[in-house]
Amino acid sequence: MMNKIFFSKNPKLKKYRWLPLACLICLSTVGCVDLSKPQDDGQAATGTASETGSASSDAQTGQQGTAAAGDNESTTDVAVNPTDFEGSYEGTIPCDDCQGIRTKIVINNNETFQITTEHLGTSKKTEDNGRFKLADNGSVLHLQGKDTDLKLKIAKDKLLHLDKKGEVIEGDAAEKFVYSKVQ
């Protein structure tokens, strides 16, 4: 059939000579997309109240937005096993208007979490749950619940609280923003 198209003197078939070449070019370019890099789908990120600046004093709890939505969400290039980081984590982070915020985070292997916070020296306690996503190639947990929007860097037997830019807190205060694994 191809020989008839390529070598035909029939004017009706000559116009189809380019077709096999065009198919070959199209097929050869399909594999040129680099899947190891995150692809922008063109959707704009939407911010929560905490990201737009209308958050109340709960911003001190560490549960409010730590980075803009869409920062490498679900772009893991490597196989990440939830059993590597599932379990319970506890820590007490600094607070401007209390003695500290004791936090317990439970990470489940079905992409869900529970978080409980207690403002030391006050009667304020909060509980929330939701789902988490992996970000930054599986090195960051992004916890998203009704009142929670928190990013945590995964480390060996601990989670590191990230700042509003999504970066690990450094300096003298760094050790105060760590949740250690208890189970």
CYANA upper distance limits for C-alpha pairs under 8 A (distance plus 0.5 A):
  1 MET  CA      5 ILE  CA      7.09
  2 MET  CA      6 PHE  CA      6.65
  3 ASN  CA      7 PHE  CA      6.23
  3 ASN  CA      8 SER  CA      8.04
  4 LYS  CA      8 SER  CA      5.69
  4 LYS  CA     13 LEU  CA      8.45
  5 ILE  CA     13 LEU  CA      6.04
  5 ILE  CA     14 LYS  CA      6.96
  5 ILE  CA     16 TYR  CA      7.25
  5 ILE  CA     17 ARG  CA      6.49
  6 PHE  CA     14 LYS  CA      7.63
  6 PHE  CA     17 ARG  CA      5.99
  8 SER  CA     13 LEU  CA      7.17
  8 SER  CA     14 LYS  CA      7.17
  9 LYS  CA     13 LEU  CA      8.23
  9 LYS  CA     14 LYS  CA      7.50
 10 ASN  CA     14 LYS  CA      6.87
 11 PRO  CA     15 LYS  CA      7.47
 13 LEU  CA     17 ARG  CA      7.74
 17 ARG  CA     21 LEU  CA      8.42
 18 TRP  CA     22 ALA  CA      6.59
 19 LEU  CA     23 CYS  CA      6.69
 20 PRO  CA     24 LEU  CA      6.69
 21 LEU  CA     25 ILE  CA      6.75
 22 ALA  CA     26 CYS  CA      6.70
 23 CYS  CA     27 LEU  CA      6.60
 24 LEU  CA     28 SER  CA      6.59
 25 ILE  CA     29 THR  CA      6.89
 26 CYS  CA     30 VAL  CA      7.03
 27 LEU  CA     31 GLY  CA      8.18
 28 SER  CA     32 CYS  CA      8.25
 35 LEU  CA     39 GLN  CA      8.38
 36 SER  CA     77 ASP  CA      6.54
 38 PRO  CA     72 ASN  CA      7.39
 38 PRO  CA     75 THR  CA      6.54
 45 ALA  CA     68 ALA  CA      8.08
 45 ALA  CA     69 ALA  CA      6.06
 45 ALA  CA     70 GLY  CA      6.59
 46 THR  CA     69 ALA  CA      7.16
 47 GLY  CA     51 GLU  CA      5.90
 47 GLY  CA     52 THR  CA      6.69
 47 GLY  CA     68 ALA  CA      7.65
 47 GLY  CA     69 ALA  CA      7.08
 48 THR  CA     52 THR  CA      6.84
 48 THR  CA     65 GLY  CA      8.13
 49 ALA  CA     53 GLY  CA      6.93
 49 ALA  CA     54 SER  CA      5.83
 49 ALA  CA     55 ALA  CA      6.26
 50 SER  CA     54 SER  CA      6.29
 50 SER  CA     55 ALA  CA      4.96
 50 SER  CA     56 SER  CA      8.47
 50 SER  CA     59 ALA  CA      7.78
 50 SER  CA     64 GLN  CA      6.23
 50 SER  CA     65 GLY  CA      6.23
 51 GLU  CA     55 ALA  CA      8.21
 51 GLU  CA     64 GLN  CA      8.15
 51 GLU  CA     65 GLY  CA      5.97
 51 GLU  CA     66 THR  CA      8.49
 51 GLU  CA     67 ALA  CA      8.36
 51 GLU  CA     68 ALA  CA      7.73
 55 ALA  CA     59 ALA  CA      6.85
 55 ALA  CA     64 GLN  CA      8.45
 58 ASP  CA     62 GLY  CA      8.27
 58 ASP  CA     63 GLN  CA      7.98
 58 ASP  CA     64 GLN  CA      7.76
 59 ALA  CA     63 GLN  CA      7.23
 59 ALA  CA     64 GLN  CA      5.85
 60 GLN  CA     64 GLN  CA      8.44
 60 GLN  CA     95 CYS  CA      6.59
 60 GLN  CA     96 ASP  CA      7.76
 61 THR  CA     95 CYS  CA      7.78
 61 THR  CA    101 ILE  CA      7.12
 61 THR  CA    117 THR  CA      8.26
 62 GLY  CA    150 LEU  CA      7.27
 62 GLY  CA    161 HIS  CA      8.34
 63 GLN  CA    147 ASP  CA      7.68
 63 GLN  CA    148 THR  CA      5.28
 63 GLN  CA    149 ASP  CA      5.89
 63 GLN  CA    150 LEU  CA      5.64
 64 GLN  CA    147 ASP  CA      8.08
 64 GLN  CA    148 THR  CA      6.44
 64 GLN  CA    149 ASP  CA      5.44
 64 GLN  CA    150 LEU  CA      6.54
 65 GLY  CA    148 THR  CA      8.44
 65 GLY  CA    149 ASP  CA      5.50
 65 GLY  CA    150 LEU  CA      6.49
 65 GLY  CA    151 LYS  CA      8.46
 65 GLY  CA    164 LYS  CA      6.96
 66 THR  CA    149 ASP  CA      7.63
 66 THR  CA    150 LEU  CA      6.47
 66 THR  CA    151 LYS  CA      6.63
 66 THR  CA    162 LEU  CA      7.08
 66 THR  CA    163 ASP  CA      6.00
 66 THR  CA    164 LYS  CA      4.09
 66 THR  CA    165 LYS  CA      6.47
 66 THR  CA    166 GLY  CA      6.10
 67 ALA  CA     71 ASP  CA      7.88
 67 ALA  CA    151 LYS  CA      8.22
 67 ALA  CA    163 ASP  CA      8.16
 67 ALA  CA    164 LYS  CA      5.56
 67 ALA  CA    165 LYS  CA      5.45
 67 ALA  CA    166 GLY  CA      5.54
 68 ALA  CA    165 LYS  CA      8.19
 71 ASP  CA    135 ALA  CA      7.74
 71 ASP  CA    136 ASP  CA      8.23
 72 ASN  CA    135 ALA  CA      5.81
 72 ASN  CA    136 ASP  CA      5.95
 72 ASN  CA    137 ASN  CA      8.16
 73 GLU  CA    133 LYS  CA      7.31
 73 GLU  CA    134 LEU  CA      6.88
 73 GLU  CA    135 ALA  CA      5.07
 73 GLU  CA    136 ASP  CA      7.56
 74 SER  CA    133 LYS  CA      6.76
 74 SER  CA    134 LEU  CA      5.87
 74 SER  CA    135 ALA  CA      5.88
 74 SER  CA    136 ASP  CA      8.39
 74 SER  CA    137 ASN  CA      8.14
 74 SER  CA    138 GLY  CA      8.43
 75 THR  CA    134 LEU  CA      8.06
 75 THR  CA    135 ALA  CA      6.71
 75 THR  CA    136 ASP  CA      7.22
 75 THR  CA    137 ASN  CA      6.17
 75 THR  CA    138 GLY  CA      8.16
 76 THR  CA     80 VAL  CA      8.14
 76 THR  CA    134 LEU  CA      7.58
 76 THR  CA    135 ALA  CA      7.26
 76 THR  CA    136 ASP  CA      7.32
 76 THR  CA    137 ASN  CA      4.37
 76 THR  CA    138 GLY  CA      5.72
 77 ASP  CA    137 ASN  CA      6.11
 77 ASP  CA    138 GLY  CA      8.29
 78 VAL  CA    137 ASN  CA      7.20
 78 VAL  CA    138 GLY  CA      7.76
 80 VAL  CA     84 ASP  CA      8.40
 80 VAL  CA    138 GLY  CA      6.63
 81 ASN  CA     85 PHE  CA      8.40
 82 PRO  CA     86 GLU  CA      6.33
 82 PRO  CA    108 ASN  CA      8.24
 82 PRO  CA    109 ASN  CA      5.62
 82 PRO  CA    110 ASN  CA      8.41
 82 PRO  CA    111 GLU  CA      8.35
 83 THR  CA    109 ASN  CA      6.61
 85 PHE  CA    107 ILE  CA      7.86
 85 PHE  CA    154 ILE  CA      7.79
 85 PHE  CA    157 ASP  CA      7.90
 86 GLU  CA    106 VAL  CA      7.93
 86 GLU  CA    107 ILE  CA      5.29
 86 GLU  CA    108 ASN  CA      5.80
 86 GLU  CA    109 ASN  CA      6.32
 87 GLY  CA    106 VAL  CA      6.12
 87 GLY  CA    107 ILE  CA      5.73
 87 GLY  CA    108 ASN  CA      7.02
 87 GLY  CA    181 LYS  CA      7.45
 87 GLY  CA    182 VAL  CA      7.99
 87 GLY  CA    183 GLN  CA      6.00
 88 SER  CA    104 LYS  CA      7.49
 88 SER  CA    105 ILE  CA      6.18
 88 SER  CA    106 VAL  CA      4.86
 88 SER  CA    107 ILE  CA      6.85
 88 SER  CA    181 LYS  CA      6.19
 88 SER  CA    182 VAL  CA      6.04
 88 SER  CA    183 GLN  CA      5.86
 89 TYR  CA    104 LYS  CA      6.19
 89 TYR  CA    105 ILE  CA      5.62
 89 TYR  CA    106 VAL  CA      6.83
 89 TYR  CA    158 LYS  CA      7.53
 89 TYR  CA    159 LEU  CA      8.02
 89 TYR  CA    179 TYR  CA      5.89
 89 TYR  CA    180 SER  CA      5.55
 89 TYR  CA    181 LYS  CA      4.73
 89 TYR  CA    182 VAL  CA      6.06
 89 TYR  CA    183 GLN  CA      7.98
 90 GLU  CA    102 ARG  CA      7.90
 90 GLU  CA    103 THR  CA      6.11
 90 GLU  CA    104 LYS  CA      5.01
 90 GLU  CA    105 ILE  CA      6.86
 90 GLU  CA    179 TYR  CA      5.37
 90 GLU  CA    180 SER  CA      5.91
 90 GLU  CA    181 LYS  CA      7.08
 90 GLU  CA    182 VAL  CA      7.41
 91 GLY  CA    102 ARG  CA      6.33
 91 GLY  CA    103 THR  CA      5.93
 91 GLY  CA    104 LYS  CA      7.28
 91 GLY  CA    177 PHE  CA      8.05
 91 GLY  CA    178 VAL  CA      6.66
 91 GLY  CA    179 TYR  CA      4.92
 91 GLY  CA    180 SER  CA      6.82
 92 THR  CA    100 GLY  CA      6.50
 92 THR  CA    101 ILE  CA      5.64
 92 THR  CA    102 ARG  CA      4.66
 92 THR  CA    103 THR  CA      6.39
 92 THR  CA    176 LYS  CA      7.54
 92 THR  CA    177 PHE  CA      7.98
 92 THR  CA    178 VAL  CA      8.42
 92 THR  CA    179 TYR  CA      8.13
 93 ILE  CA    100 GLY  CA      6.14
 93 ILE  CA    101 ILE  CA      5.73
 93 ILE  CA    102 ARG  CA      7.13
 93 ILE  CA    103 THR  CA      8.16
 93 ILE  CA    176 LYS  CA      6.06
 93 ILE  CA    177 PHE  CA      5.97
 93 ILE  CA    178 VAL  CA      8.19
 94 PRO  CA     99 GLN  CA      7.76
 94 PRO  CA    100 GLY  CA      5.23
 94 PRO  CA    101 ILE  CA      6.84
 94 PRO  CA    176 LYS  CA      7.36
 94 PRO  CA    177 PHE  CA      8.30
 95 CYS  CA     99 GLN  CA      6.84
 95 CYS  CA    100 GLY  CA      5.32
 95 CYS  CA    101 ILE  CA      6.79
 98 CYS  CA    119 HIS  CA      6.80
 98 CYS  CA    120 LEU  CA      6.52
 98 CYS  CA    121 GLY  CA      6.51
 98 CYS  CA    122 THR  CA      7.49
 99 GLN  CA    119 HIS  CA      7.71
 99 GLN  CA    120 LEU  CA      5.68
 99 GLN  CA    121 GLY  CA      6.41
100 GLY  CA    119 HIS  CA      6.52
100 GLY  CA    120 LEU  CA      5.91
101 ILE  CA    117 THR  CA      6.83
101 ILE  CA    118 GLU  CA      6.03
101 ILE  CA    119 HIS  CA      5.11
101 ILE  CA    120 LEU  CA      6.45
102 ARG  CA    117 THR  CA      6.11
102 ARG  CA    118 GLU  CA      5.66
102 ARG  CA    119 HIS  CA      6.99
102 ARG  CA    120 LEU  CA      7.42
103 THR  CA    115 ILE  CA      7.59
103 THR  CA    116 THR  CA      6.20
103 THR  CA    117 THR  CA      4.97
103 THR  CA    118 GLU  CA      7.04
103 THR  CA    179 TYR  CA      8.45
104 LYS  CA    115 ILE  CA      6.17
104 LYS  CA    116 THR  CA      5.70
104 LYS  CA    117 THR  CA      7.00
105 ILE  CA    113 PHE  CA      7.56
105 ILE  CA    114 GLN  CA      6.30
105 ILE  CA    115 ILE  CA      5.00
105 ILE  CA    116 THR  CA      7.08
106 VAL  CA    113 PHE  CA      5.91
106 VAL  CA    114 GLN  CA      5.62
106 VAL  CA    115 ILE  CA      6.89
107 ILE  CA    111 GLU  CA      8.05
107 ILE  CA    112 THR  CA      6.90
107 ILE  CA    113 PHE  CA      5.15
107 ILE  CA    114 GLN  CA      7.38
108 ASN  CA    112 THR  CA      5.88
108 ASN  CA    113 PHE  CA      6.27
111 GLU  CA    131 ARG  CA      6.06
111 GLU  CA    132 PHE  CA      5.92
111 GLU  CA    133 LYS  CA      7.60
112 THR  CA    129 ASN  CA      7.80
112 THR  CA    130 GLY  CA      6.09
112 THR  CA    131 ARG  CA      4.69
112 THR  CA    132 PHE  CA      6.29
113 PHE  CA    129 ASN  CA      5.96
113 PHE  CA    130 GLY  CA      6.12
113 PHE  CA    131 ARG  CA      6.46
113 PHE  CA    132 PHE  CA      7.33
113 PHE  CA    143 LEU  CA      7.84
114 GLN  CA    127 GLU  CA      7.91
114 GLN  CA    128 ASP  CA      6.35
114 GLN  CA    129 ASN  CA      4.73
114 GLN  CA    130 GLY  CA      7.28
115 ILE  CA    127 GLU  CA      6.20
115 ILE  CA    128 ASP  CA      5.84
115 ILE  CA    129 ASN  CA      6.56
116 THR  CA    125 LYS  CA      7.85
116 THR  CA    126 THR  CA      6.19
116 THR  CA    127 GLU  CA      4.94
116 THR  CA    128 ASP  CA      7.08
117 THR  CA    125 LYS  CA      6.08
117 THR  CA    126 THR  CA      5.72
117 THR  CA    127 GLU  CA      6.99
118 GLU  CA    123 SER  CA      8.20
118 GLU  CA    124 LYS  CA      6.55
118 GLU  CA    125 LYS  CA      4.95
118 GLU  CA    126 THR  CA      7.12
119 HIS  CA    123 SER  CA      7.41
119 HIS  CA    124 LYS  CA      5.98
119 HIS  CA    125 LYS  CA      6.84
128 ASP  CA    145 GLY  CA      6.94
128 ASP  CA    146 LYS  CA      7.27
128 ASP  CA    147 ASP  CA      7.14
128 ASP  CA    148 THR  CA      7.45
129 ASN  CA    144 GLN  CA      8.42
129 ASN  CA    145 GLY  CA      5.92
129 ASN  CA    146 LYS  CA      7.78
129 ASN  CA    148 THR  CA      8.37
130 GLY  CA    143 LEU  CA      7.60
130 GLY  CA    144 GLN  CA      6.18
130 GLY  CA    145 GLY  CA      4.65
130 GLY  CA    146 LYS  CA      7.57
131 ARG  CA    143 LEU  CA      6.67
131 ARG  CA    144 GLN  CA      6.15
131 ARG  CA    145 GLY  CA      7.00
132 PHE  CA    141 LEU  CA      6.83
132 PHE  CA    142 HIS  CA      5.78
132 PHE  CA    143 LEU  CA      4.89
132 PHE  CA    144 GLN  CA      6.35
133 LYS  CA    141 LEU  CA      6.40
133 LYS  CA    142 HIS  CA      5.63
133 LYS  CA    143 LEU  CA      7.21
134 LEU  CA    138 GLY  CA      5.57
134 LEU  CA    139 SER  CA      7.59
134 LEU  CA    140 VAL  CA      6.21
134 LEU  CA    141 LEU  CA      5.44
134 LEU  CA    142 HIS  CA      6.64
135 ALA  CA    139 SER  CA      6.94
135 ALA  CA    140 VAL  CA      5.53
135 ALA  CA    141 LEU  CA      6.79
135 ALA  CA    142 HIS  CA      7.30
136 ASP  CA    140 VAL  CA      6.39
139 SER  CA    153 LYS  CA      6.45
139 SER  CA    154 ILE  CA      5.93
140 VAL  CA    151 LYS  CA      7.08
140 VAL  CA    152 LEU  CA      6.00
140 VAL  CA    153 LYS  CA      4.94
140 VAL  CA    154 ILE  CA      6.14
141 LEU  CA    151 LYS  CA      6.12
141 LEU  CA    152 LEU  CA      5.65
141 LEU  CA    153 LYS  CA      6.86
141 LEU  CA    154 ILE  CA      7.39
142 HIS  CA    149 ASP  CA      7.64
142 HIS  CA    150 LEU  CA      6.25
142 HIS  CA    151 LYS  CA      4.95
142 HIS  CA    152 LEU  CA      7.00
143 LEU  CA    148 THR  CA      7.18
143 LEU  CA    149 ASP  CA      6.13
143 LEU  CA    150 LEU  CA      5.59
143 LEU  CA    151 LYS  CA      6.70
143 LEU  CA    152 LEU  CA      8.49
144 GLN  CA    148 THR  CA      5.82
144 GLN  CA    149 ASP  CA      5.24
144 GLN  CA    150 LEU  CA      7.23
145 GLY  CA    149 ASP  CA      7.07
150 LEU  CA    161 HIS  CA      8.49
150 LEU  CA    162 LEU  CA      8.40
151 LYS  CA    161 HIS  CA      7.12
151 LYS  CA    162 LEU  CA      6.27
151 LYS  CA    166 GLY  CA      7.38
152 LEU  CA    159 LEU  CA      6.22
152 LEU  CA    160 LEU  CA      5.76
152 LEU  CA    161 HIS  CA      5.37
152 LEU  CA    162 LEU  CA      6.10
153 LYS  CA    159 LEU  CA      6.07
153 LYS  CA    160 LEU  CA      5.39
153 LYS  CA    161 HIS  CA      7.12
153 LYS  CA    162 LEU  CA      7.27
153 LYS  CA    168 VAL  CA      7.79
154 ILE  CA    158 LYS  CA      7.17
154 ILE  CA    159 LEU  CA      5.54
154 ILE  CA    160 LEU  CA      7.12
155 ALA  CA    159 LEU  CA      6.24
155 ALA  CA    160 LEU  CA      7.64
157 ASP  CA    180 SER  CA      6.72
157 ASP  CA    181 LYS  CA      5.58
158 LYS  CA    178 VAL  CA      7.25
158 LYS  CA    179 TYR  CA      5.99
158 LYS  CA    180 SER  CA      4.87
158 LYS  CA    181 LYS  CA      5.82
159 LEU  CA    178 VAL  CA      6.41
159 LEU  CA    179 TYR  CA      5.59
159 LEU  CA    180 SER  CA      7.04
159 LEU  CA    181 LYS  CA      8.36
160 LEU  CA    168 VAL  CA      7.28
160 LEU  CA    177 PHE  CA      6.71
160 LEU  CA    178 VAL  CA      5.30
160 LEU  CA    179 TYR  CA      6.88
161 HIS  CA    168 VAL  CA      7.22
161 HIS  CA    169 ILE  CA      7.63
161 HIS  CA    177 PHE  CA      5.81
161 HIS  CA    178 VAL  CA      6.59
161 HIS  CA    179 TYR  CA      8.09
162 LEU  CA    166 GLY  CA      5.70
162 LEU  CA    167 GLU  CA      5.66
162 LEU  CA    168 VAL  CA      5.27
162 LEU  CA    169 ILE  CA      6.53
163 ASP  CA    167 GLU  CA      5.96
163 ASP  CA    168 VAL  CA      6.88
163 ASP  CA    169 ILE  CA      6.59
168 VAL  CA    174 ALA  CA      8.48
169 ILE  CA    173 ALA  CA      7.87
169 ILE  CA    174 ALA  CA      5.71
169 ILE  CA    177 PHE  CA      7.81
170 GLU  CA    174 ALA  CA      5.28
173 ALA  CA    177 PHE  CA      7.65
174 ALA  CA    178 VAL  CA      8.00
